Amino acid sequence: MKWKGKINFELRPQLNGSNLLLTEGAGEISAVTEKTSPVSADIVLIEDSAASNAKKRAQLSNIRKINVQDEGSNVTNTPHTTLNFVGSPVTVTDGGSGVATITMIFGQFFSQSSSDAESTTTSATYQQKLRHTVSGLVAGTYRLGWYAEGRLNSTSADFEFRIQQDDTTTLAEINNESQDAASYKSYSGFVYLTLSASTTYNFDMDYASEAAGTTAYIRRARFEFWRVS
């Protein structure tokens, strides 16, 4: 007896379930061996949204990029994979939980004070025109700047001006004998100070007349203060 008919052999690839990622399977990716320190050359699987979600690969170096701009304009060769902070006014530390903490040191703890009104004295002992107080600092280097306008109603004695820290340390002192008793002269300067943490500091702008009885005038007195490093 002869067999009549057709035998259809359908070839199928062997499916090994342990090597497949199924859309309906749970916990499949978390079961794969983890690489805890990926590098730029590592490859991940993506679906290309611009190509009907076709499967493609992408290198981490092309994913981990930041578009860097300066005042709204792209920096040359951006996007970048690394940001490098250079210079002592900036510090970068690990804040934990994947956060990098960037601290701008220069300009911290800025404060200012002023007294623009005219003040007078006939005393030969220094009188305080303006006090600037700072506290709650961290240890570091700070800049103290000052400005004022002063005069004496005499051309035969000095207008005396000084800046003091905590009523003990003289940071600047100027004696000036004017040739014009009616004209103001500007007194300005700055100093760098190494200050400690958790300390309160008082900075005074003082003025006096060299000769008691003559009148010293001061106006537009100003302090400004900030951290440098």
PyMOL CGO cylinders between C-alpha atoms (Angstrom):
from pymol import cmd
from pymol.cgo import CYLINDER

trace = [
    CYLINDER, 0.00, 0.00, 0.00, 1.29, 3.39, -0.94, 0.3, 1, 1, 1, 1, 1, 1,
    CYLINDER, 1.29, 3.39, -0.94, 0.89, 6.61, 1.11, 0.3, 1, 1, 1, 1, 1, 1,
    CYLINDER, 0.89, 6.61, 1.11, -0.80, 9.41, -0.69, 0.3, 1, 1, 1, 1, 1, 1,
    CYLINDER, -0.80, 9.41, -0.69, -0.72, 12.98, 0.58, 0.3, 1, 1, 1, 1, 1, 1,
    CYLINDER, -0.72, 12.98, 0.58, 1.72, 15.58, 1.94, 0.3, 1, 1, 1, 1, 1, 1,
    CYLINDER, 1.72, 15.58, 1.94, 3.72, 15.81, 5.09, 0.3, 1, 1, 1, 1, 1, 1,
    CYLINDER, 3.72, 15.81, 5.09, 4.46, 19.46, 6.08, 0.3, 1, 1, 1, 1, 1, 1,
    CYLINDER, 4.46, 19.46, 6.08, 7.58, 19.95, 8.25, 0.3, 1, 1, 1, 1, 1, 1,
    CYLINDER, 7.58, 19.95, 8.25, 7.50, 23.40, 9.79, 0.3, 1, 1, 1, 1, 1, 1,
    CYLINDER, 7.50, 23.40, 9.79, 10.86, 24.53, 11.05, 0.3, 1, 1, 1, 1, 1, 1,
    CYLINDER, 10.86, 24.53, 11.05, 10.73, 26.56, 14.27, 0.3, 1, 1, 1, 1, 1, 1,
    CYLINDER, 10.73, 26.56, 14.27, 13.64, 27.98, 16.24, 0.3, 1, 1, 1, 1, 1, 1,
    CYLINDER, 13.64, 27.98, 16.24, 14.17, 26.46, 19.61, 0.3, 1, 1, 1, 1, 1, 1,
    CYLINDER, 14.17, 26.46, 19.61, 12.97, 28.88, 22.25, 0.3, 1, 1, 1, 1, 1, 1,
    CYLINDER, 12.97, 28.88, 22.25, 14.89, 28.90, 25.48, 0.3, 1, 1, 1, 1, 1, 1,
    CYLINDER, 14.89, 28.90, 25.48, 12.70, 30.72, 27.97, 0.3, 1, 1, 1, 1, 1, 1,
    CYLINDER, 12.70, 30.72, 27.97, 15.59, 31.56, 30.31, 0.3, 1, 1, 1, 1, 1, 1,
    CYLINDER, 15.59, 31.56, 30.31, 17.15, 33.79, 27.63, 0.3, 1, 1, 1, 1, 1, 1,
    CYLINDER, 17.15, 33.79, 27.63, 14.05, 35.68, 26.53, 0.3, 1, 1, 1, 1, 1, 1,
    CYLINDER, 14.05, 35.68, 26.53, 12.60, 38.99, 27.70, 0.3, 1, 1, 1, 1, 1, 1,
    CYLINDER, 12.60, 38.99, 27.70, 8.83, 38.83, 27.36, 0.3, 1, 1, 1, 1, 1, 1,
    CYLINDER, 8.83, 38.83, 27.36, 6.56, 41.85, 27.38, 0.3, 1, 1, 1, 1, 1, 1,
    CYLINDER, 6.56, 41.85, 27.38, 4.18, 40.21, 29.81, 0.3, 1, 1, 1, 1, 1, 1,
    CYLINDER, 4.18, 40.21, 29.81, 6.82, 38.74, 32.14, 0.3, 1, 1, 1, 1, 1, 1,
    CYLINDER, 6.82, 38.74, 32.14, 7.48, 40.36, 35.52, 0.3, 1, 1, 1, 1, 1, 1,
    CYLINDER, 7.48, 40.36, 35.52, 10.83, 40.52, 37.26, 0.3, 1, 1, 1, 1, 1, 1,
    CYLINDER, 10.83, 40.52, 37.26, 12.86, 39.49, 34.22, 0.3, 1, 1, 1, 1, 1, 1,
    CYLINDER, 12.86, 39.49, 34.22, 15.17, 42.53, 34.08, 0.3, 1, 1, 1, 1, 1, 1,
    CYLINDER, 15.17, 42.53, 34.08, 15.77, 42.58, 37.84, 0.3, 1, 1, 1, 1, 1, 1,
    CYLINDER, 15.77, 42.58, 37.84, 16.92, 38.95, 37.57, 0.3, 1, 1, 1, 1, 1, 1,
    CYLINDER, 16.92, 38.95, 37.57, 19.71, 39.81, 35.12, 0.3, 1, 1, 1, 1, 1, 1,
    CYLINDER, 19.71, 39.81, 35.12, 23.24, 40.24, 36.50, 0.3, 1, 1, 1, 1, 1, 1,
    CYLINDER, 23.24, 40.24, 36.50, 23.81, 43.88, 37.50, 0.3, 1, 1, 1, 1, 1, 1,
    CYLINDER, 23.81, 43.88, 37.50, 26.79, 46.01, 36.49, 0.3, 1, 1, 1, 1, 1, 1,
    CYLINDER, 26.79, 46.01, 36.49, 27.22, 48.47, 39.32, 0.3, 1, 1, 1, 1, 1, 1,
    CYLINDER, 27.22, 48.47, 39.32, 29.74, 50.76, 37.59, 0.3, 1, 1, 1, 1, 1, 1,
    CYLINDER, 29.74, 50.76, 37.59, 28.61, 51.30, 33.99, 0.3, 1, 1, 1, 1, 1, 1,
    CYLINDER, 28.61, 51.30, 33.99, 31.09, 52.90, 31.59, 0.3, 1, 1, 1, 1, 1, 1,
    CYLINDER, 31.09, 52.90, 31.59, 30.53, 55.03, 28.52, 0.3, 1, 1, 1, 1, 1, 1,
    CYLINDER, 30.53, 55.03, 28.52, 31.05, 52.11, 26.10, 0.3, 1, 1, 1, 1, 1, 1,
    CYLINDER, 31.05, 52.11, 26.10, 28.28, 49.99, 27.64, 0.3, 1, 1, 1, 1, 1, 1,
    CYLINDER, 28.28, 49.99, 27.64, 25.23, 49.36, 25.47, 0.3, 1, 1, 1, 1, 1, 1,
    CYLINDER, 25.23, 49.36, 25.47, 21.53, 49.42, 26.31, 0.3, 1, 1, 1, 1, 1, 1,
    CYLINDER, 21.53, 49.42, 26.31, 18.48, 48.31, 24.30, 0.3, 1, 1, 1, 1, 1, 1,
    CYLINDER, 18.48, 48.31, 24.30, 16.06, 50.99, 23.15, 0.3, 1, 1, 1, 1, 1, 1,
    CYLINDER, 16.06, 50.99, 23.15, 13.02, 51.34, 20.93, 0.3, 1, 1, 1, 1, 1, 1,
    CYLINDER, 13.02, 51.34, 20.93, 13.55, 54.14, 18.43, 0.3, 1, 1, 1, 1, 1, 1,
    CYLINDER, 13.55, 54.14, 18.43, 10.49, 56.40, 18.58, 0.3, 1, 1, 1, 1, 1, 1,
    CYLINDER, 10.49, 56.40, 18.58, 11.58, 58.04, 15.33, 0.3, 1, 1, 1, 1, 1, 1,
    CYLINDER, 11.58, 58.04, 15.33, 11.63, 54.68, 13.52, 0.3, 1, 1, 1, 1, 1, 1,
    CYLINDER, 11.63, 54.68, 13.52, 8.32, 53.07, 14.47, 0.3, 1, 1, 1, 1, 1, 1,
    CYLINDER, 8.32, 53.07, 14.47, 9.79, 51.89, 17.77, 0.3, 1, 1, 1, 1, 1, 1,
    CYLINDER, 9.79, 51.89, 17.77, 12.27, 49.57, 16.06, 0.3, 1, 1, 1, 1, 1, 1,
    CYLINDER, 12.27, 49.57, 16.06, 14.72, 47.89, 18.43, 0.3, 1, 1, 1, 1, 1, 1,
    CYLINDER, 14.72, 47.89, 18.43, 18.14, 49.55, 18.46, 0.3, 1, 1, 1, 1, 1, 1,
    CYLINDER, 18.14, 49.55, 18.46, 21.13, 49.82, 20.73, 0.3, 1, 1, 1, 1, 1, 1,
    CYLINDER, 21.13, 49.82, 20.73, 22.59, 52.96, 22.28, 0.3, 1, 1, 1, 1, 1, 1,
    CYLINDER, 22.59, 52.96, 22.28, 25.87, 53.59, 24.05, 0.3, 1, 1, 1, 1, 1, 1,
    CYLINDER, 25.87, 53.59, 24.05, 25.74, 55.16, 27.49, 0.3, 1, 1, 1, 1, 1, 1,
    CYLINDER, 25.74, 55.16, 27.49, 28.16, 57.82, 26.25, 0.3, 1, 1, 1, 1, 1, 1,
    CYLINDER, 28.16, 57.82, 26.25, 25.39, 59.07, 23.95, 0.3, 1, 1, 1, 1, 1, 1,
    CYLINDER, 25.39, 59.07, 23.95, 22.77, 58.99, 26.72, 0.3, 1, 1, 1, 1, 1, 1,
    CYLINDER, 22.77, 58.99, 26.72, 24.62, 60.56, 29.64, 0.3, 1, 1, 1, 1, 1, 1,
    CYLINDER, 24.62, 60.56, 29.64, 25.01, 64.02, 28.15, 0.3, 1, 1, 1, 1, 1, 1,
    CYLINDER, 25.01, 64.02, 28.15, 24.24, 67.51, 29.39, 0.3, 1, 1, 1, 1, 1, 1,
    CYLINDER, 24.24, 67.51, 29.39, 23.60, 70.48, 27.15, 0.3, 1, 1, 1, 1, 1, 1,
    CYLINDER, 23.60, 70.48, 27.15, 25.89, 73.17, 28.61, 0.3, 1, 1, 1, 1, 1, 1,
    CYLINDER, 25.89, 73.17, 28.61, 25.21, 76.84, 27.96, 0.3, 1, 1, 1, 1, 1, 1,
    CYLINDER, 25.21, 76.84, 27.96, 26.89, 80.08, 28.96, 0.3, 1, 1, 1, 1, 1, 1,
    CYLINDER, 26.89, 80.08, 28.96, 24.45, 82.98, 29.25, 0.3, 1, 1, 1, 1, 1, 1,
    CYLINDER, 24.45, 82.98, 29.25, 22.00, 81.11, 27.00, 0.3, 1, 1, 1, 1, 1, 1,
    CYLINDER, 22.00, 81.11, 27.00, 24.53, 80.18, 24.28, 0.3, 1, 1, 1, 1, 1, 1,
    CYLINDER, 24.53, 80.18, 24.28, 25.82, 76.65, 23.79, 0.3, 1, 1, 1, 1, 1, 1,
    CYLINDER, 25.82, 76.65, 23.79, 29.38, 75.97, 24.90, 0.3, 1, 1, 1, 1, 1, 1,
    CYLINDER, 29.38, 75.97, 24.90, 31.65, 74.64, 22.15, 0.3, 1, 1, 1, 1, 1, 1,
    CYLINDER, 31.65, 74.64, 22.15, 31.27, 70.87, 21.57, 0.3, 1, 1, 1, 1, 1, 1,
    CYLINDER, 31.27, 70.87, 21.57, 28.23, 70.58, 23.81, 0.3, 1, 1, 1, 1, 1, 1,
    CYLINDER, 28.23, 70.58, 23.81, 26.52, 68.29, 24.82, 0.3, 1, 1, 1, 1, 1, 1,
    CYLINDER, 26.52, 68.29, 24.82, 29.07, 67.07, 27.38, 0.3, 1, 1, 1, 1, 1, 1,
    CYLINDER, 29.07, 67.07, 27.38, 29.26, 64.00, 29.58, 0.3, 1, 1, 1, 1, 1, 1,
    CYLINDER, 29.26, 64.00, 29.58, 31.31, 65.65, 32.36, 0.3, 1, 1, 1, 1, 1, 1,
    CYLINDER, 31.31, 65.65, 32.36, 31.13, 68.99, 34.16, 0.3, 1, 1, 1, 1, 1, 1,
    CYLINDER, 31.13, 68.99, 34.16, 34.47, 70.03, 35.66, 0.3, 1, 1, 1, 1, 1, 1,
    CYLINDER, 34.47, 70.03, 35.66, 34.36, 72.82, 38.26, 0.3, 1, 1, 1, 1, 1, 1,
    CYLINDER, 34.36, 72.82, 38.26, 37.68, 74.67, 38.43, 0.3, 1, 1, 1, 1, 1, 1,
    CYLINDER, 37.68, 74.67, 38.43, 38.85, 77.35, 40.87, 0.3, 1, 1, 1, 1, 1, 1,
    CYLINDER, 38.85, 77.35, 40.87, 38.87, 77.84, 44.63, 0.3, 1, 1, 1, 1, 1, 1,
    CYLINDER, 38.87, 77.84, 44.63, 35.68, 79.97, 44.76, 0.3, 1, 1, 1, 1, 1, 1,
    CYLINDER, 35.68, 79.97, 44.76, 33.66, 76.81, 43.90, 0.3, 1, 1, 1, 1, 1, 1,
    CYLINDER, 33.66, 76.81, 43.90, 33.53, 73.51, 45.80, 0.3, 1, 1, 1, 1, 1, 1,
    CYLINDER, 33.53, 73.51, 45.80, 31.66, 70.36, 44.81, 0.3, 1, 1, 1, 1, 1, 1,
    CYLINDER, 31.66, 70.36, 44.81, 30.85, 67.63, 47.33, 0.3, 1, 1, 1, 1, 1, 1,
    CYLINDER, 30.85, 67.63, 47.33, 28.79, 64.44, 47.41, 0.3, 1, 1, 1, 1, 1, 1,
    CYLINDER, 28.79, 64.44, 47.41, 25.50, 65.29, 49.04, 0.3, 1, 1, 1, 1, 1, 1,
    CYLINDER, 25.50, 65.29, 49.04, 24.31, 61.67, 49.07, 0.3, 1, 1, 1, 1, 1, 1,
    CYLINDER, 24.31, 61.67, 49.07, 21.37, 60.01, 47.32, 0.3, 1, 1, 1, 1, 1, 1,
    CYLINDER, 21.37, 60.01, 47.32, 22.86, 60.82, 43.93, 0.3, 1, 1, 1, 1, 1, 1,
    CYLINDER, 22.86, 60.82, 43.93, 23.08, 64.56, 44.62, 0.3, 1, 1, 1, 1, 1, 1,
    CYLINDER, 23.08, 64.56, 44.62, 26.23, 66.62, 44.00, 0.3, 1, 1, 1, 1, 1, 1,
    CYLINDER, 26.23, 66.62, 44.00, 26.28, 69.79, 46.10, 0.3, 1, 1, 1, 1, 1, 1,
    CYLINDER, 26.28, 69.79, 46.10, 27.84, 72.81, 44.38, 0.3, 1, 1, 1, 1, 1, 1,
    CYLINDER, 27.84, 72.81, 44.38, 28.85, 75.63, 46.73, 0.3, 1, 1, 1, 1, 1, 1,
    CYLINDER, 28.85, 75.63, 46.73, 29.80, 79.09, 45.46, 0.3, 1, 1, 1, 1, 1, 1,
    CYLINDER, 29.80, 79.09, 45.46, 32.23, 80.36, 48.11, 0.3, 1, 1, 1, 1, 1, 1,
    CYLINDER, 32.23, 80.36, 48.11, 33.00, 83.78, 46.66, 0.3, 1, 1, 1, 1, 1, 1,
    CYLINDER, 33.00, 83.78, 46.66, 30.39, 86.30, 47.74, 0.3, 1, 1, 1, 1, 1, 1,
    CYLINDER, 30.39, 86.30, 47.74, 28.95, 84.21, 50.58, 0.3, 1, 1, 1, 1, 1, 1,
    CYLINDER, 28.95, 84.21, 50.58, 27.74, 86.05, 53.69, 0.3, 1, 1, 1, 1, 1, 1,
    CYLINDER, 27.74, 86.05, 53.69, 27.41, 89.34, 51.81, 0.3, 1, 1, 1, 1, 1, 1,
    CYLINDER, 27.41, 89.34, 51.81, 26.21, 92.21, 53.98, 0.3, 1, 1, 1, 1, 1, 1,
    CYLINDER, 26.21, 92.21, 53.98, 26.36, 95.98, 53.96, 0.3, 1, 1, 1, 1, 1, 1,
    CYLINDER, 26.36, 95.98, 53.96, 25.50, 98.95, 56.11, 0.3, 1, 1, 1, 1, 1, 1,
    CYLINDER, 25.50, 98.95, 56.11, 25.41, 102.68, 55.55, 0.3, 1, 1, 1, 1, 1, 1,
    CYLINDER, 25.41, 102.68, 55.55, 24.80, 106.04, 57.19, 0.3, 1, 1, 1, 1, 1, 1,
    CYLINDER, 24.80, 106.04, 57.19, 24.49, 108.75, 54.57, 0.3, 1, 1, 1, 1, 1, 1,
    CYLINDER, 24.49, 108.75, 54.57, 23.40, 111.59, 56.84, 0.3, 1, 1, 1, 1, 1, 1,
    CYLINDER, 23.40, 111.59, 56.84, 25.99, 114.17, 57.91, 0.3, 1, 1, 1, 1, 1, 1,
    CYLINDER, 25.99, 114.17, 57.91, 27.35, 113.82, 61.45, 0.3, 1, 1, 1, 1, 1, 1,
    CYLINDER, 27.35, 113.82, 61.45, 29.62, 116.21, 63.37, 0.3, 1, 1, 1, 1, 1, 1,
    CYLINDER, 29.62, 116.21, 63.37, 31.86, 116.28, 66.41, 0.3, 1, 1, 1, 1, 1, 1,
    CYLINDER, 31.86, 116.28, 66.41, 34.18, 118.79, 68.06, 0.3, 1, 1, 1, 1, 1, 1,
    CYLINDER, 34.18, 118.79, 68.06, 35.89, 116.11, 70.12, 0.3, 1, 1, 1, 1, 1, 1,
    CYLINDER, 35.89, 116.11, 70.12, 39.54, 115.12, 69.74, 0.3, 1, 1, 1, 1, 1, 1,
    CYLINDER, 39.54, 115.12, 69.74, 38.53, 111.61, 70.85, 0.3, 1, 1, 1, 1, 1, 1,
    CYLINDER, 38.53, 111.61, 70.85, 37.28, 109.23, 68.18, 0.3, 1, 1, 1, 1, 1, 1,
    CYLINDER, 37.28, 109.23, 68.18, 33.49, 109.08, 67.80, 0.3, 1, 1, 1, 1, 1, 1,
    CYLINDER, 33.49, 109.08, 67.80, 31.67, 106.21, 66.12, 0.3, 1, 1, 1, 1, 1, 1,
    CYLINDER, 31.67, 106.21, 66.12, 29.91, 107.07, 62.86, 0.3, 1, 1, 1, 1, 1, 1,
    CYLINDER, 29.91, 107.07, 62.86, 28.95, 103.56, 61.72, 0.3, 1, 1, 1, 1, 1, 1,
    CYLINDER, 28.95, 103.56, 61.72, 29.15, 99.99, 63.06, 0.3, 1, 1, 1, 1, 1, 1,
    CYLINDER, 29.15, 99.99, 63.06, 28.84, 96.86, 60.93, 0.3, 1, 1, 1, 1, 1, 1,
    CYLINDER, 28.84, 96.86, 60.93, 28.23, 93.56, 62.76, 0.3, 1, 1, 1, 1, 1, 1,
    CYLINDER, 28.23, 93.56, 62.76, 28.61, 90.08, 61.26, 0.3, 1, 1, 1, 1, 1, 1,
    CYLINDER, 28.61, 90.08, 61.26, 28.01, 86.66, 62.82, 0.3, 1, 1, 1, 1, 1, 1,
    CYLINDER, 28.01, 86.66, 62.82, 27.21, 83.06, 61.91, 0.3, 1, 1, 1, 1, 1, 1,
    CYLINDER, 27.21, 83.06, 61.91, 30.21, 82.82, 59.57, 0.3, 1, 1, 1, 1, 1, 1,
    CYLINDER, 30.21, 82.82, 59.57, 32.27, 79.80, 58.60, 0.3, 1, 1, 1, 1, 1, 1,
    CYLINDER, 32.27, 79.80, 58.60, 36.04, 79.93, 58.92, 0.3, 1, 1, 1, 1, 1, 1,
    CYLINDER, 36.04, 79.93, 58.92, 37.59, 81.60, 55.89, 0.3, 1, 1, 1, 1, 1, 1,
    CYLINDER, 37.59, 81.60, 55.89, 38.97, 84.74, 54.30, 0.3, 1, 1, 1, 1, 1, 1,
    CYLINDER, 38.97, 84.74, 54.30, 36.67, 87.76, 54.03, 0.3, 1, 1, 1, 1, 1, 1,
    CYLINDER, 36.67, 87.76, 54.03, 36.85, 91.20, 52.44, 0.3, 1, 1, 1, 1, 1, 1,
    CYLINDER, 36.85, 91.20, 52.44, 35.76, 94.31, 54.32, 0.3, 1, 1, 1, 1, 1, 1,
    CYLINDER, 35.76, 94.31, 54.32, 35.44, 97.49, 52.27, 0.3, 1, 1, 1, 1, 1, 1,
    CYLINDER, 35.44, 97.49, 52.27, 34.53, 101.02, 53.33, 0.3, 1, 1, 1, 1, 1, 1,
    CYLINDER, 34.53, 101.02, 53.33, 33.83, 104.50, 52.02, 0.3, 1, 1, 1, 1, 1, 1,
    CYLINDER, 33.83, 104.50, 52.02, 33.07, 107.87, 53.60, 0.3, 1, 1, 1, 1, 1, 1,
    CYLINDER, 33.07, 107.87, 53.60, 33.41, 111.60, 52.97, 0.3, 1, 1, 1, 1, 1, 1,
    CYLINDER, 33.41, 111.60, 52.97, 34.89, 113.85, 55.66, 0.3, 1, 1, 1, 1, 1, 1,
    CYLINDER, 34.89, 113.85, 55.66, 36.14, 117.38, 56.29, 0.3, 1, 1, 1, 1, 1, 1,
    CYLINDER, 36.14, 117.38, 56.29, 37.23, 119.75, 59.05, 0.3, 1, 1, 1, 1, 1, 1,
    CYLINDER, 37.23, 119.75, 59.05, 36.18, 123.40, 59.36, 0.3, 1, 1, 1, 1, 1, 1,
    CYLINDER, 36.18, 123.40, 59.36, 39.82, 124.38, 59.77, 0.3, 1, 1, 1, 1, 1, 1,
    CYLINDER, 39.82, 124.38, 59.77, 42.93, 124.28, 57.59, 0.3, 1, 1, 1, 1, 1, 1,
    CYLINDER, 42.93, 124.28, 57.59, 45.29, 124.14, 60.55, 0.3, 1, 1, 1, 1, 1, 1,
    CYLINDER, 45.29, 124.14, 60.55, 44.27, 120.79, 62.05, 0.3, 1, 1, 1, 1, 1, 1,
    CYLINDER, 44.27, 120.79, 62.05, 43.65, 117.24, 60.85, 0.3, 1, 1, 1, 1, 1, 1,
    CYLINDER, 43.65, 117.24, 60.85, 40.45, 115.40, 60.12, 0.3, 1, 1, 1, 1, 1, 1,
    CYLINDER, 40.45, 115.40, 60.12, 41.03, 111.99, 61.73, 0.3, 1, 1, 1, 1, 1, 1,
    CYLINDER, 41.03, 111.99, 61.73, 39.53, 108.78, 60.36, 0.3, 1, 1, 1, 1, 1, 1,
    CYLINDER, 39.53, 108.78, 60.36, 39.95, 105.12, 61.30, 0.3, 1, 1, 1, 1, 1, 1,
    CYLINDER, 39.95, 105.12, 61.30, 38.46, 101.62, 60.89, 0.3, 1, 1, 1, 1, 1, 1,
    CYLINDER, 38.46, 101.62, 60.89, 38.57, 99.29, 63.89, 0.3, 1, 1, 1, 1, 1, 1,
    CYLINDER, 38.57, 99.29, 63.89, 37.68, 95.66, 64.55, 0.3, 1, 1, 1, 1, 1, 1,
    CYLINDER, 37.68, 95.66, 64.55, 36.04, 94.89, 67.89, 0.3, 1, 1, 1, 1, 1, 1,
    CYLINDER, 36.04, 94.89, 67.89, 37.22, 98.22, 69.37, 0.3, 1, 1, 1, 1, 1, 1,
    CYLINDER, 37.22, 98.22, 69.37, 40.77, 96.87, 69.66, 0.3, 1, 1, 1, 1, 1, 1,
    CYLINDER, 40.77, 96.87, 69.66, 42.39, 96.22, 66.27, 0.3, 1, 1, 1, 1, 1, 1,
    CYLINDER, 42.39, 96.22, 66.27, 42.95, 99.21, 63.98, 0.3, 1, 1, 1, 1, 1, 1,
    CYLINDER, 42.95, 99.21, 63.98, 42.56, 98.16, 60.35, 0.3, 1, 1, 1, 1, 1, 1,
    CYLINDER, 42.56, 98.16, 60.35, 43.12, 101.63, 58.82, 0.3, 1, 1, 1, 1, 1, 1,
    CYLINDER, 43.12, 101.63, 58.82, 43.86, 105.12, 60.12, 0.3, 1, 1, 1, 1, 1, 1,
    CYLINDER, 43.86, 105.12, 60.12, 44.22, 108.38, 58.18, 0.3, 1, 1, 1, 1, 1, 1,
    CYLINDER, 44.22, 108.38, 58.18, 44.93, 111.95, 59.34, 0.3, 1, 1, 1, 1, 1, 1,
    CYLINDER, 44.93, 111.95, 59.34, 44.39, 114.62, 56.73, 0.3, 1, 1, 1, 1, 1, 1,
    CYLINDER, 44.39, 114.62, 56.73, 44.91, 118.38, 56.89, 0.3, 1, 1, 1, 1, 1, 1,
    CYLINDER, 44.91, 118.38, 56.89, 42.81, 120.00, 54.19, 0.3, 1, 1, 1, 1, 1, 1,
    CYLINDER, 42.81, 120.00, 54.19, 43.68, 123.17, 52.30, 0.3, 1, 1, 1, 1, 1, 1,
    CYLINDER, 43.68, 123.17, 52.30, 39.96, 123.90, 51.90, 0.3, 1, 1, 1, 1, 1, 1,
    CYLINDER, 39.96, 123.90, 51.90, 37.83, 123.79, 55.03, 0.3, 1, 1, 1, 1, 1, 1,
    CYLINDER, 37.83, 123.79, 55.03, 34.59, 123.66, 53.02, 0.3, 1, 1, 1, 1, 1, 1,
    CYLINDER, 34.59, 123.66, 53.02, 35.47, 120.70, 50.78, 0.3, 1, 1, 1, 1, 1, 1,
    CYLINDER, 35.47, 120.70, 50.78, 34.86, 117.03, 51.57, 0.3, 1, 1, 1, 1, 1, 1,
    CYLINDER, 34.86, 117.03, 51.57, 37.54, 114.42, 50.94, 0.3, 1, 1, 1, 1, 1, 1,
    CYLINDER, 37.54, 114.42, 50.94, 36.80, 110.75, 50.30, 0.3, 1, 1, 1, 1, 1, 1,
    CYLINDER, 36.80, 110.75, 50.30, 38.20, 108.03, 52.58, 0.3, 1, 1, 1, 1, 1, 1,
    CYLINDER, 38.20, 108.03, 52.58, 37.99, 104.49, 51.20, 0.3, 1, 1, 1, 1, 1, 1,
    CYLINDER, 37.99, 104.49, 51.20, 39.79, 101.17, 51.25, 0.3, 1, 1, 1, 1, 1, 1,
    CYLINDER, 39.79, 101.17, 51.25, 39.49, 97.48, 51.96, 0.3, 1, 1, 1, 1, 1, 1,
    CYLINDER, 39.49, 97.48, 51.96, 41.20, 94.73, 53.93, 0.3, 1, 1, 1, 1, 1, 1,
    CYLINDER, 41.20, 94.73, 53.93, 41.26, 90.91, 53.77, 0.3, 1, 1, 1, 1, 1, 1,
    CYLINDER, 41.26, 90.91, 53.77, 40.55, 89.23, 57.10, 0.3, 1, 1, 1, 1, 1, 1,
    CYLINDER, 40.55, 89.23, 57.10, 40.93, 85.63, 58.26, 0.3, 1, 1, 1, 1, 1, 1,
    CYLINDER, 40.93, 85.63, 58.26, 37.89, 85.07, 60.47, 0.3, 1, 1, 1, 1, 1, 1,
    CYLINDER, 37.89, 85.07, 60.47, 36.73, 82.17, 62.61, 0.3, 1, 1, 1, 1, 1, 1,
    CYLINDER, 36.73, 82.17, 62.61, 33.42, 80.34, 62.70, 0.3, 1, 1, 1, 1, 1, 1,
    CYLINDER, 33.42, 80.34, 62.70, 30.67, 81.01, 65.25, 0.3, 1, 1, 1, 1, 1, 1,
    CYLINDER, 30.67, 81.01, 65.25, 32.11, 84.39, 66.26, 0.3, 1, 1, 1, 1, 1, 1,
    CYLINDER, 32.11, 84.39, 66.26, 30.51, 87.83, 66.23, 0.3, 1, 1, 1, 1, 1, 1,
    CYLINDER, 30.51, 87.83, 66.23, 32.65, 90.64, 64.77, 0.3, 1, 1, 1, 1, 1, 1,
    CYLINDER, 32.65, 90.64, 64.77, 32.08, 94.39, 65.03, 0.3, 1, 1, 1, 1, 1, 1,
    CYLINDER, 32.08, 94.39, 65.03, 33.65, 96.81, 62.55, 0.3, 1, 1, 1, 1, 1, 1,
    CYLINDER, 33.65, 96.81, 62.55, 33.56, 100.52, 63.41, 0.3, 1, 1, 1, 1, 1, 1,
    CYLINDER, 33.56, 100.52, 63.41, 34.08, 103.64, 61.33, 0.3, 1, 1, 1, 1, 1, 1,
    CYLINDER, 34.08, 103.64, 61.33, 35.30, 106.39, 63.66, 0.3, 1, 1, 1, 1, 1, 1,
    CYLINDER, 35.30, 106.39, 63.66, 36.17, 110.06, 63.18, 0.3, 1, 1, 1, 1, 1, 1,
    CYLINDER, 36.17, 110.06, 63.18, 37.51, 112.96, 65.22, 0.3, 1, 1, 1, 1, 1, 1,
    CYLINDER, 37.51, 112.96, 65.22, 39.06, 116.42, 65.09, 0.3, 1, 1, 1, 1, 1, 1,
    CYLINDER, 39.06, 116.42, 65.09, 42.75, 116.74, 65.84, 0.3, 1, 1, 1, 1, 1, 1,
    CYLINDER, 42.75, 116.74, 65.84, 42.10, 119.97, 67.72, 0.3, 1, 1, 1, 1, 1, 1,
    CYLINDER, 42.10, 119.97, 67.72, 39.28, 119.99, 70.23, 0.3, 1, 1, 1, 1, 1, 1,
    CYLINDER, 39.28, 119.99, 70.23, 36.78, 122.71, 69.44, 0.3, 1, 1, 1, 1, 1, 1,
    CYLINDER, 36.78, 122.71, 69.44, 37.11, 122.55, 65.67, 0.3, 1, 1, 1, 1, 1, 1,
    CYLINDER, 37.11, 122.55, 65.67, 34.29, 120.69, 63.92, 0.3, 1, 1, 1, 1, 1, 1,
    CYLINDER, 34.29, 120.69, 63.92, 34.78, 117.42, 62.03, 0.3, 1, 1, 1, 1, 1, 1,
    CYLINDER, 34.78, 117.42, 62.03, 32.08, 116.44, 59.53, 0.3, 1, 1, 1, 1, 1, 1,
    CYLINDER, 32.08, 116.44, 59.53, 31.42, 112.99, 58.05, 0.3, 1, 1, 1, 1, 1, 1,
    CYLINDER, 31.42, 112.99, 58.05, 28.75, 111.74, 55.65, 0.3, 1, 1, 1, 1, 1, 1,
    CYLINDER, 28.75, 111.74, 55.65, 27.95, 108.89, 53.22, 0.3, 1, 1, 1, 1, 1, 1,
    CYLINDER, 27.95, 108.89, 53.22, 29.58, 106.28, 55.45, 0.3, 1, 1, 1, 1, 1, 1,
    CYLINDER, 29.58, 106.28, 55.45, 29.35, 102.74, 54.05, 0.3, 1, 1, 1, 1, 1, 1,
    CYLINDER, 29.35, 102.74, 54.05, 30.60, 99.23, 54.78, 0.3, 1, 1, 1, 1, 1, 1,
    CYLINDER, 30.60, 99.23, 54.78, 30.40, 96.13, 52.57, 0.3, 1, 1, 1, 1, 1, 1,
    CYLINDER, 30.40, 96.13, 52.57, 31.47, 92.62, 53.51, 0.3, 1, 1, 1, 1, 1, 1,
    CYLINDER, 31.47, 92.62, 53.51, 31.70, 89.23, 51.79, 0.3, 1, 1, 1, 1, 1, 1,
    CYLINDER, 31.70, 89.23, 51.79, 33.58, 85.93, 51.77, 0.3, 1, 1, 1, 1, 1, 1,
    CYLINDER, 33.58, 85.93, 51.77, 36.52, 85.48, 49.39, 0.3, 1, 1, 1, 1, 1, 1,
    CYLINDER, 36.52, 85.48, 49.39, 37.77, 81.95, 50.13, 0.3, 1, 1, 1, 1, 1, 1,
]
cmd.load_cgo(trace, "trace")
